[in-house]
């Protein structure tokens, strides 16, 4: 909570408090997209973006689970 951001991007100078956030940010510069959708092959730089994308394949965007009795998503 100190506001200190000791992890700085060598390419653009943006700084981060957590080293993993810097690693994720570096993908902006490298174009790396290590998270791939098994359904359509689309790739993403951030795992949470892949998870959100996968919901589009569930039939109920934003509602990844379907009721086995009525088919409604939740």
PDB file of N, CA, C and O in Angstrom:
ATOM      1  N   UNK A   1       0.810  -1.202   0.000  1.00  0.00           N
ATOM      2  CA  UNK A   1       0.000   0.000   0.000  1.00  0.00           C
ATOM      3  C   UNK A   1       0.851   1.262   0.000  1.00  0.00           C
ATOM      4  O   UNK A   1       0.361   2.356   0.281  1.00  0.00           O
ATOM      5  N   UNK A   2       2.110   1.098  -0.314  1.00  0.00           N
ATOM      6  CA  UNK A   2       3.011   2.250  -0.278  1.00  0.00           C
ATOM      7  C   UNK A   2       2.975   3.052  -1.565  1.00  0.00           C
ATOM      8  O   UNK A   2       3.453   4.186  -1.605  1.00  0.00           O
ATOM      9  N   UNK A   3       2.414   2.474  -2.617  1.00  0.00           N
ATOM     10  CA  UNK A   3       2.396   3.151  -3.905  1.00  0.00           C
ATOM     11  C   UNK A   3       3.678   2.952  -4.691  1.00  0.00           C
ATOM     12  O   UNK A   3       3.817   3.452  -5.807  1.00  0.00           O
ATOM     13  N   UNK A   4       4.609   2.221  -4.107  1.00  0.00           N
ATOM     14  CA  UNK A   4       5.886   1.965  -4.771  1.00  0.00           C
ATOM     15  C   UNK A   4       5.679   1.033  -5.964  1.00  0.00           C
ATOM     16  O   UNK A   4       4.941   0.052  -5.882  1.00  0.00           O
ATOM     17  N   UNK A   5       6.343   1.359  -7.070  1.00  0.00           N
ATOM     18  CA  UNK A   5       6.251   0.555  -8.289  1.00  0.00           C
ATOM     19  C   UNK A   5       7.668   0.276  -8.798  1.00  0.00           C
ATOM     20  O   UNK A   5       8.150   0.953  -9.706  1.00  0.00           O
ATOM     21  N   UNK A   6       8.321  -0.711  -8.217  1.00  0.00           N
ATOM     22  CA  UNK A   6       9.723  -0.959  -8.548  1.00  0.00           C
ATOM     23  C   UNK A   6       9.974  -1.732  -9.852  1.00  0.00           C
ATOM     24  O   UNK A   6      11.119  -1.848 -10.287  1.00  0.00           O
ATOM     25  N   UNK A   7       8.929  -2.253 -10.467  1.00  0.00           N
ATOM     26  CA  UNK A   7       9.107  -3.060 -11.673  1.00  0.00           C
ATOM     27  C   UNK A   7       8.743  -2.233 -12.898  1.00  0.00           C
ATOM     28  O   UNK A   7       7.568  -1.984 -13.168  1.00  0.00           O
ATOM     29  N   UNK A   8       9.765  -1.812 -13.637  1.00  0.00           N
ATOM     30  CA  UNK A   8       9.569  -0.881 -14.752  1.00  0.00           C
ATOM     31  C   UNK A   8       9.839  -1.556 -16.090  1.00  0.00           C
ATOM     32  O   UNK A   8      10.799  -2.312 -16.241  1.00  0.00           O
ATOM     33  N   UNK A   9       8.975  -1.267 -17.055  1.00  0.00           N
ATOM     34  CA  UNK A   9       9.123  -1.776 -18.416  1.00  0.00           C
ATOM     35  C   UNK A   9      10.302  -1.074 -19.084  1.00  0.00           C
ATOM     36  O   UNK A   9      10.375   0.155 -19.098  1.00  0.00           O
ATOM     37  N   UNK A  10      11.210  -1.851 -19.630  1.00  0.00           N
ATOM     38  CA  UNK A  10      12.374  -1.296 -20.296  1.00  0.00           C
ATOM     39  C   UNK A  10      12.069  -0.657 -21.635  1.00  0.00           C
ATOM     40  O   UNK A  10      12.890   0.087 -22.172  1.00  0.00           O
ATOM     41  N   UNK A  11      10.888  -0.942 -22.183  1.00  0.00           N
ATOM     42  CA  UNK A  11      10.549  -0.391 -23.495  1.00  0.00           C
ATOM     43  C   UNK A  11       9.766   0.910 -23.422  1.00  0.00           C
ATOM     44  O   UNK A  11      10.015   1.828 -24.203  1.00  0.00           O
ATOM     45  N   UNK A  12       8.822   1.000 -22.493  1.00  0.00           N
ATOM     46  CA  UNK A  12       7.981   2.199 -22.454  1.00  0.00           C
ATOM     47  C   UNK A  12       8.045   2.956 -21.133  1.00  0.00           C
ATOM     48  O   UNK A  12       7.542   4.075 -21.034  1.00  0.00           O
ATOM     49  N   UNK A  13       8.658   2.356 -20.121  1.00  0.00           N
ATOM     50  CA  UNK A  13       8.803   3.041 -18.847  1.00  0.00           C
ATOM     51  C   UNK A  13       7.656   2.868 -17.874  1.00  0.00           C
ATOM     52  O   UNK A  13       7.741   3.337 -16.739  1.00  0.00           O
ATOM     53  N   UNK A  14       6.584   2.206 -18.287  1.00  0.00           N
ATOM     54  CA  UNK A  14       5.458   1.999 -17.379  1.00  0.00           C
ATOM     55  C   UNK A  14       5.928   1.140 -16.209  1.00  0.00           C
ATOM     56  O   UNK A  14       6.679   0.182 -16.396  1.00  0.00           O
ATOM     57  N   UNK A  15       5.478   1.489 -14.992  1.00  0.00           N
ATOM     58  CA  UNK A  15       5.944   0.803 -13.793  1.00  0.00           C
ATOM     59  C   UNK A  15       4.802   0.077 -13.092  1.00  0.00           C
ATOM     60  O   UNK A  15       3.637   0.462 -13.188  1.00  0.00           O
ATOM     61  N   UNK A  16       5.179  -0.993 -12.381  1.00  0.00           N
ATOM     62  CA  UNK A  16       4.206  -1.852 -11.723  1.00  0.00           C
ATOM     63  C   UNK A  16       4.668  -2.196 -10.317  1.00  0.00           C
ATOM     64  O   UNK A  16       5.866  -2.252 -10.043  1.00  0.00           O
ATOM     65  N   UNK A  17       3.715  -2.422  -9.432  1.00  0.00           N
ATOM     66  CA  UNK A  17       4.014  -2.792  -8.055  1.00  0.00           C
ATOM     67  C   UNK A  17       4.315  -4.283  -7.936  1.00  0.00           C
ATOM     68  O   UNK A  17       4.979  -4.713  -6.992  1.00  0.00           O
ATOM     69  N   UNK A  18       3.826  -5.069  -8.892  1.00  0.00           N
ATOM     70  CA  UNK A  18       3.957  -6.527  -8.845  1.00  0.00           C
ATOM     71  C   UNK A  18       4.688  -7.000 -10.101  1.00  0.00           C
ATOM     72  O   UNK A  18       4.353  -6.581 -11.209  1.00  0.00           O
ATOM     73  N   UNK A  19       5.666  -7.856  -9.936  1.00  0.00           N
ATOM     74  CA  UNK A  19       6.477  -8.301 -11.078  1.00  0.00           C
ATOM     75  C   UNK A  19       5.655  -9.047 -12.124  1.00  0.00           C
ATOM     76  O   UNK A  19       5.921  -8.921 -13.319  1.00  0.00           O
ATOM     77  N   UNK A  20       4.656  -9.822 -11.691  1.00  0.00           N
ATOM     78  CA  UNK A  20       3.839 -10.566 -12.662  1.00  0.00           C
ATOM     79  C   UNK A  20       3.022  -9.622 -13.538  1.00  0.00           C
ATOM     80  O   UNK A  20       2.697  -9.964 -14.675  1.00  0.00           O
ATOM     81  N   UNK A  21       2.688  -8.453 -13.028  1.00  0.00           N
ATOM     82  CA  UNK A  21       1.956  -7.473 -13.837  1.00  0.00           C
ATOM     83  C   UNK A  21       2.862  -6.904 -14.928  1.00  0.00           C
ATOM     84  O   UNK A  21       2.410  -6.616 -16.036  1.00  0.00           O
ATOM     85  N   UNK A  22       4.137  -6.748 -14.603  1.00  0.00           N
ATOM     86  CA  UNK A  22       5.099  -6.316 -15.621  1.00  0.00           C
ATOM     87  C   UNK A  22       5.241  -7.395 -16.689  1.00  0.00           C
ATOM     88  O   UNK A  22       5.269  -7.084 -17.880  1.00  0.00           O
ATOM     89  N   UNK A  23       5.330  -8.652 -16.279  1.00  0.00           N
ATOM     90  CA  UNK A  23       5.451  -9.749 -17.247  1.00  0.00           C
ATOM     91  C   UNK A  23       4.245  -9.773 -18.180  1.00  0.00           C
ATOM     92  O   UNK A  23       4.398  -9.959 -19.387  1.00  0.00           O
ATOM     93  N   UNK A  24       3.062  -9.589 -17.635  1.00  0.00           N
ATOM     94  CA  UNK A  24       1.841  -9.552 -18.449  1.00  0.00           C
ATOM     95  C   UNK A  24       1.874  -8.352 -19.393  1.00  0.00           C
ATOM     96  O   UNK A  24       1.502  -8.474 -20.560  1.00  0.00           O
ATOM     97  N   UNK A  25       2.309  -7.208 -18.905  1.00  0.00           N
ATOM     98  CA  UNK A  25       2.391  -5.995 -19.714  1.00  0.00           C
ATOM     99  C   UNK A  25       3.346  -6.162 -20.890  1.00  0.00           C
ATOM    100  O   UNK A  25       3.077  -5.655 -21.979  1.00  0.00           O
ATOM    101  N   UNK A  26       4.446  -6.857 -20.687  1.00  0.00           N
ATOM    102  CA  UNK A  26       5.445  -7.030 -21.754  1.00  0.00           C
ATOM    103  C   UNK A  26       4.837  -7.654 -23.006  1.00  0.00           C
ATOM    104  O   UNK A  26       5.353  -7.457 -24.106  1.00  0.00           O
ATOM    105  N   UNK A  27       3.756  -8.398 -22.855  1.00  0.00           N
ATOM    106  CA  UNK A  27       3.101  -9.009 -24.016  1.00  0.00           C
ATOM    107  C   UNK A  27       2.531  -7.960 -24.964  1.00  0.00           C
ATOM    108  O   UNK A  27       2.308  -8.243 -26.141  1.00  0.00           O
ATOM    109  N   UNK A  28       2.296  -6.756 -24.461  1.00  0.00           N
ATOM    110  CA  UNK A  28       1.847  -5.653 -25.316  1.00  0.00           C
ATOM    111  C   UNK A  28       2.916  -5.377 -26.373  1.00  0.00           C
ATOM    112  O   UNK A  28       2.603  -5.105 -27.532  1.00  0.00           O
ATOM    113  N   UNK A  29       4.164  -5.449 -25.960  1.00  0.00           N
ATOM    114  CA  UNK A  29       5.272  -5.145 -26.861  1.00  0.00           C
ATOM    115  C   UNK A  29       5.691  -6.341 -27.720  1.00  0.00           C
ATOM    116  O   UNK A  29       6.097  -6.167 -28.869  1.00  0.00           O
ATOM    117  N   UNK A  30       5.594  -7.546 -27.170  1.00  0.00           N
ATOM    118  CA  UNK A  30       6.064  -8.732 -27.896  1.00  0.00           C
ATOM    119  C   UNK A  30       5.001  -9.330 -28.803  1.00  0.00           C
ATOM    120  O   UNK A  30       5.314 -10.034 -29.763  1.00  0.00           O
ATOM    121  N   UNK A  31       3.729  -9.043 -28.489  1.00  0.00           N
ATOM    122  CA  UNK A  31       2.643  -9.646 -29.261  1.00  0.00           C
ATOM    123  C   UNK A  31       2.348 -11.077 -28.848  1.00  0.00           C
ATOM    124  O   UNK A  31       1.531 -11.749 -29.478  1.00  0.00           O
ATOM    125  N   UNK A  32       3.005 -11.549 -27.799  1.00  0.00           N
ATOM    126  CA  UNK A  32       2.790 -12.921 -27.330  1.00  0.00           C
ATOM    127  C   UNK A  32       1.351 -13.099 -26.849  1.00  0.00           C
ATOM    128  O   UNK A  32       0.820 -12.258 -26.124  1.00  0.00           O
ATOM    129  N   UNK A  33       0.735 -14.190 -27.255  1.00  0.00           N
ATOM    130  CA  UNK A  33      -0.627 -14.519 -26.842  1.00  0.00           C
ATOM    131  C   UNK A  33      -0.665 -16.001 -26.472  1.00  0.00           C
ATOM    132  O   UNK A  33      -1.083 -16.833 -27.276  1.00  0.00           O
ATOM    133  N   UNK A  34      -0.226 -16.331 -25.248  1.00  0.00           N
ATOM    134  CA  UNK A  34      -0.066 -17.733 -24.874  1.00  0.00           C
ATOM    135  C   UNK A  34      -1.347 -18.478 -24.493  1.00  0.00           C
ATOM    136  O   UNK A  34      -1.320 -19.694 -24.305  1.00  0.00           O
ATOM    137  N   UNK A  35      -2.456 -17.766 -24.377  1.00  0.00           N
ATOM    138  CA  UNK A  35      -3.699 -18.407 -23.943  1.00  0.00           C
ATOM    139  C   UNK A  35      -4.613 -18.610 -25.144  1.00  0.00           C
ATOM    140  O   UNK A  35      -5.153 -17.647 -25.690  1.00  0.00           O
ATOM    141  N   UNK A  36      -4.786 -19.878 -25.559  1.00  0.00           N
ATOM    142  CA  UNK A  36      -5.490 -20.194 -26.798  1.00  0.00           C
ATOM    143  C   UNK A  36      -6.810 -20.899 -26.523  1.00  0.00           C
ATOM    144  O   UNK A  36      -6.883 -21.797 -25.684  1.00  0.00           O
ATOM    145  N   UNK A  37      -7.846 -20.486 -27.234  1.00  0.00           N
ATOM    146  CA  UNK A  37      -9.163 -21.102 -27.129  1.00  0.00           C
ATOM    147  C   UNK A  37      -9.134 -22.448 -27.847  1.00  0.00           C
ATOM    148  O   UNK A  37      -8.769 -22.525 -29.020  1.00  0.00           O
ATOM    149  N   UNK A  38      -9.515 -23.490 -27.147  1.00  0.00           N
ATOM    150  CA  UNK A  38      -9.546 -24.822 -27.736  1.00  0.00           C
ATOM    151  C   UNK A  38     -10.675 -25.018 -28.725  1.00  0.00           C
ATOM    152  O   UNK A  38     -10.646 -25.958 -29.519  1.00  0.00           O
ATOM    153  N   UNK A  39     -11.675 -24.143 -28.691  1.00  0.00           N
ATOM    154  CA  UNK A  39     -12.820 -24.274 -29.594  1.00  0.00           C
ATOM    155  C   UNK A  39     -12.576 -23.619 -30.948  1.00  0.00           C
ATOM    156  O   UNK A  39     -12.893 -24.202 -31.984  1.00  0.00           O
ATOM    157  N   UNK A  40     -12.013 -22.409 -30.947  1.00  0.00           N
ATOM    158  CA  UNK A  40     -11.881 -21.677 -32.213  1.00  0.00           C
ATOM    159  C   UNK A  40     -10.443 -21.314 -32.568  1.00  0.00           C
ATOM    160  O   UNK A  40     -10.181 -20.868 -33.685  1.00  0.00           O
ATOM    161  N   UNK A  41      -9.510 -21.498 -31.638  1.00  0.00           N
ATOM    162  CA  UNK A  41      -8.116 -21.214 -31.923  1.00  0.00           C
ATOM    163  C   UNK A  41      -7.674 -19.785 -31.685  1.00  0.00           C
ATOM    164  O   UNK A  41      -6.492 -19.477 -31.838  1.00  0.00           O
ATOM    165  N   UNK A  42      -8.588 -18.904 -31.315  1.00  0.00           N
ATOM    166  CA  UNK A  42      -8.220 -17.516 -31.052  1.00  0.00           C
ATOM    167  C   UNK A  42      -7.319 -17.462 -29.819  1.00  0.00           C
ATOM    168  O   UNK A  42      -7.534 -18.191 -28.851  1.00  0.00           O
ATOM    169  N   UNK A  43      -6.310 -16.593 -29.863  1.00  0.00           N
ATOM    170  CA  UNK A  43      -5.342 -16.498 -28.771  1.00  0.00           C
ATOM    171  C   UNK A  43      -5.442 -15.162 -28.051  1.00  0.00           C
ATOM    172  O   UNK A  43      -5.869 -14.157 -28.620  1.00  0.00           O
ATOM    173  N   UNK A  44      -5.037 -15.177 -26.783  1.00  0.00           N
ATOM    174  CA  UNK A  44      -5.146 -14.004 -25.927  1.00  0.00           C
ATOM    175  C   UNK A  44      -3.884 -13.829 -25.102  1.00  0.00           C
ATOM    176  O   UNK A  44      -3.203 -14.802 -24.779  1.00  0.00           O
ATOM    177  N   UNK A  45      -3.578 -12.591 -24.765  1.00  0.00           N
ATOM    178  CA  UNK A  45      -2.403 -12.269 -23.965  1.00  0.00           C
ATOM    179  C   UNK A  45      -2.659 -12.478 -22.477  1.00  0.00           C
ATOM    180  O   UNK A  45      -1.718 -12.685 -21.710  1.00  0.00           O
ATOM    181  N   UNK A  46      -3.926 -12.425 -22.061  1.00  0.00           N
ATOM    182  CA  UNK A  46      -4.292 -12.506 -20.651  1.00  0.00           C
ATOM    183  C   UNK A  46      -5.278 -13.656 -20.455  1.00  0.00           C
ATOM    184  O   UNK A  46      -6.236 -13.787 -21.217  1.00  0.00           O
ATOM    185  N   UNK A  47      -5.052 -14.482 -19.448  1.00  0.00           N
ATOM    186  CA  UNK A  47      -5.896 -15.657 -19.227  1.00  0.00           C
ATOM    187  C   UNK A  47      -7.350 -15.289 -18.937  1.00  0.00           C
ATOM    188  O   UNK A  47      -8.261 -16.002 -19.358  1.00  0.00           O
ATOM    189  N   UNK A  48      -7.577 -14.192 -18.226  1.00  0.00           N
ATOM    190  CA  UNK A  48      -8.954 -13.807 -17.907  1.00  0.00           C
ATOM    191  C   UNK A  48      -9.726 -13.397 -19.157  1.00  0.00           C
ATOM    192  O   UNK A  48     -10.946 -13.549 -19.206  1.00  0.00           O
ATOM    193  N   UNK A  49      -9.033 -12.882 -20.158  1.00  0.00           N
ATOM    194  CA  UNK A  49      -9.690 -12.534 -21.416  1.00  0.00           C
ATOM    195  C   UNK A  49     -10.112 -13.799 -22.147  1.00  0.00           C
ATOM    196  O   UNK A  49     -11.178 -13.835 -22.761  1.00  0.00           O
ATOM    197  N   UNK A  50      -9.285 -14.838 -22.085  1.00  0.00           N
ATOM    198  CA  UNK A  50      -9.666 -16.127 -22.670  1.00  0.00           C
ATOM    199  C   UNK A  50     -10.895 -16.678 -21.960  1.00  0.00           C
ATOM    200  O   UNK A  50     -11.814 -17.166 -22.618  1.00  0.00           O
ATOM    201  N   UNK A  51     -10.931 -16.611 -20.639  1.00  0.00           N
ATOM    202  CA  UNK A  51     -12.087 -17.123 -19.897  1.00  0.00           C
ATOM    203  C   UNK A  51     -13.362 -16.396 -20.308  1.00  0.00           C
ATOM    204  O   UNK A  51     -14.402 -17.029 -20.488  1.00  0.00           O
ATOM    205  N   UNK A  52     -13.294 -15.092 -20.456  1.00  0.00           N
ATOM    206  CA  UNK A  52     -14.462 -14.321 -20.893  1.00  0.00           C
ATOM    207  C   UNK A  52     -14.850 -14.715 -22.311  1.00  0.00           C
ATOM    208  O   UNK A  52     -16.038 -14.832 -22.612  1.00  0.00           O
ATOM    209  N   UNK A  53     -13.873 -14.921 -23.185  1.00  0.00           N
ATOM    210  CA  UNK A  53     -14.135 -15.334 -24.563  1.00  0.00           C
ATOM    211  C   UNK A  53     -14.814 -16.695 -24.614  1.00  0.00           C
ATOM    212  O   UNK A  53     -15.737 -16.900 -25.402  1.00  0.00           O
ATOM    213  N   UNK A  54     -14.365 -17.619 -23.782  1.00  0.00           N
ATOM    214  CA  UNK A  54     -14.922 -18.981 -23.801  1.00  0.00           C
ATOM    215  C   UNK A  54     -16.423 -18.974 -23.547  1.00  0.00           C
ATOM    216  O   UNK A  54     -17.133 -19.869 -24.006  1.00  0.00           O
ATOM    217  N   UNK A  55     -16.905 -17.987 -22.833  1.00  0.00           N
ATOM    218  CA  UNK A  55     -18.349 -17.898 -22.571  1.00  0.00           C
ATOM    219  C   UNK A  55     -19.140 -17.707 -23.858  1.00  0.00           C
ATOM    220  O   UNK A  55     -20.321 -18.052 -23.912  1.00  0.00           O
ATOM    221  N   UNK A  56     -18.506 -17.163 -24.896  1.00  0.00           N
ATOM    222  CA  UNK A  56     -19.223 -16.968 -26.158  1.00  0.00           C
ATOM    223  C   UNK A  56     -19.534 -18.299 -26.817  1.00  0.00           C
ATOM    224  O   UNK A  56     -20.445 -18.387 -27.640  1.00  0.00           O
ATOM    225  N   UNK A  57     -18.794 -19.325 -26.467  1.00  0.00           N
ATOM    226  CA  UNK A  57     -19.027 -20.653 -27.031  1.00  0.00           C
ATOM    227  C   UNK A  57     -20.055 -21.440 -26.216  1.00  0.00           C
ATOM    228  O   UNK A  57     -20.485 -22.513 -26.639  1.00  0.00           O
ATOM    229  N   UNK A  58     -20.450 -20.922 -25.062  1.00  0.00           N
ATOM    230  CA  UNK A  58     -21.354 -21.652 -24.168  1.00  0.00           C
ATOM    231  C   UNK A  58     -22.817 -21.524 -24.571  1.00  0.00           C
ATOM    232  O   UNK A  58     -23.665 -22.225 -24.019  1.00  0.00           O
ATOM    233  N   UNK A  59     -23.133 -20.648 -25.516  1.00  0.00           N
ATOM    234  CA  UNK A  59     -24.516 -20.477 -25.938  1.00  0.00           C
ATOM    235  C   UNK A  59     -25.258 -19.407 -25.161  1.00  0.00           C
ATOM    236  O   UNK A  59     -26.307 -18.930 -25.596  1.00  0.00           O
ATOM    237  N   UNK A  60     -24.722 -19.035 -24.028  1.00  0.00           N
ATOM    238  CA  UNK A  60     -25.331 -17.998 -23.191  1.00  0.00           C
ATOM    239  C   UNK A  60     -24.222 -17.044 -22.770  1.00  0.00           C
ATOM    240  O   UNK A  60     -23.656 -17.206 -21.689  1.00  0.00           O
ATOM    241  N   UNK A  61     -23.895 -16.046 -23.603  1.00  0.00           N
ATOM    242  CA  UNK A  61     -22.812 -15.132 -23.235  1.00  0.00           C
ATOM    243  C   UNK A  61     -23.006 -14.560 -21.834  1.00  0.00           C
ATOM    244  O   UNK A  61     -24.073 -14.041 -21.505  1.00  0.00           O
ATOM    245  N   UNK A  62     -21.974 -14.660 -21.028  1.00  0.00           N
ATOM    246  CA  UNK A  62     -22.045 -14.163 -19.656  1.00  0.00           C
ATOM    247  C   UNK A  62     -22.678 -15.150 -18.696  1.00  0.00           C
ATOM    248  O   UNK A  62     -22.706 -14.916 -17.488  1.00  0.00           O
ATOM    249  N   UNK A  63     -23.189 -16.258 -19.231  1.00  0.00           N
ATOM    250  CA  UNK A  63     -23.819 -17.289 -18.407  1.00  0.00           C
ATOM    251  C   UNK A  63     -23.305 -18.653 -18.868  1.00  0.00           C
ATOM    252  O   UNK A  63     -23.949 -19.322 -19.676  1.00  0.00           O
ATOM    253  N   UNK A  64     -22.155 -19.057 -18.358  1.00  0.00           N
ATOM    254  CA  UNK A  64     -21.481 -20.240 -18.890  1.00  0.00           C
ATOM    255  C   UNK A  64     -22.092 -21.587 -18.527  1.00  0.00           C
ATOM    256  O   UNK A  64     -21.708 -22.607 -19.099  1.00  0.00           O
ATOM    257  N   UNK A  65     -23.039 -21.614 -17.586  1.00  0.00           N
ATOM    258  CA  UNK A  65     -23.631 -22.885 -17.174  1.00  0.00           C
ATOM    259  C   UNK A  65     -25.079 -22.957 -17.648  1.00  0.00           C
ATOM    260  O   UNK A  65     -25.820 -21.978 -17.555  1.00  0.00           O
ATOM    261  N   UNK A  66     -25.472 -24.109 -18.150  1.00  0.00           N
ATOM    262  CA  UNK A  66     -26.852 -24.287 -18.612  1.00  0.00           C
ATOM    263  C   UNK A  66     -27.569 -25.277 -17.708  1.00  0.00           C
ATOM    264  O   UNK A  66     -27.001 -26.290 -17.300  1.00  0.00           O
ATOM    265  N   UNK A  67     -28.815 -24.972 -17.402  1.00  0.00           N
ATOM    266  CA  UNK A  67     -29.647 -25.872 -16.613  1.00  0.00           C
ATOM    267  C   UNK A  67     -29.940 -27.120 -17.453  1.00  0.00           C
ATOM    268  O   UNK A  67     -30.393 -26.992 -18.591  1.00  0.00           O
ATOM    269  N   UNK A  68     -29.695 -28.313 -16.925  1.00  0.00           N
ATOM    270  CA  UNK A  68     -29.936 -29.527 -17.706  1.00  0.00           C
ATOM    271  C   UNK A  68     -31.417 -29.793 -17.975  1.00  0.00           C
ATOM    272  O   UNK A  68     -31.755 -30.575 -18.864  1.00  0.00           O
ATOM    273  N   UNK A  69     -32.293 -29.152 -17.218  1.00  0.00           N
ATOM    274  CA  UNK A  69     -33.724 -29.385 -17.400  1.00  0.00           C
ATOM    275  C   UNK A  69     -34.363 -28.401 -18.367  1.00  0.00           C
ATOM    276  O   UNK A  69     -35.159 -28.798 -19.219  1.00  0.00           O
ATOM    277  N   UNK A  70     -34.024 -27.122 -18.245  1.00  0.00           N
ATOM    278  CA  UNK A  70     -34.703 -26.130 -19.090  1.00  0.00           C
ATOM    279  C   UNK A  70     -33.769 -25.463 -20.100  1.00  0.00           C
ATOM    280  O   UNK A  70     -34.241 -24.816 -21.036  1.00  0.00           O
ATOM    281  N   UNK A  71     -32.445 -25.611 -19.926  1.00  0.00           N
ATOM    282  CA  UNK A  71     -31.495 -25.020 -20.857  1.00  0.00           C
ATOM    283  C   UNK A  71     -31.151 -23.569 -20.585  1.00  0.00           C
ATOM    284  O   UNK A  71     -30.290 -23.011 -21.265  1.00  0.00           O
ATOM    285  N   UNK A  72     -31.800 -22.937 -19.609  1.00  0.00           N
ATOM    286  CA  UNK A  72     -31.486 -21.542 -19.297  1.00  0.00           C
ATOM    287  C   UNK A  72     -30.074 -21.435 -18.736  1.00  0.00           C
ATOM    288  O   UNK A  72     -29.595 -22.322 -18.029  1.00  0.00           O
ATOM    289  N   UNK A  73     -29.418 -20.318 -19.073  1.00  0.00           N
ATOM    290  CA  UNK A  73     -28.061 -20.106 -18.604  1.00  0.00           C
ATOM    291  C   UNK A  73     -28.014 -19.373 -17.284  1.00  0.00           C
ATOM    292  O   UNK A  73     -28.899 -18.586 -16.950  1.00  0.00           O
ATOM    293  N   UNK A  74     -26.953 -19.654 -16.539  1.00  0.00           N
ATOM    294  CA  UNK A  74     -26.728 -18.949 -15.276  1.00  0.00           C
ATOM    295  C   UNK A  74     -25.247 -18.851 -15.008  1.00  0.00           C
ATOM    296  O   UNK A  74     -24.839 -18.292 -13.990  1.00  0.00           O
TER     297      UNK A  74
END
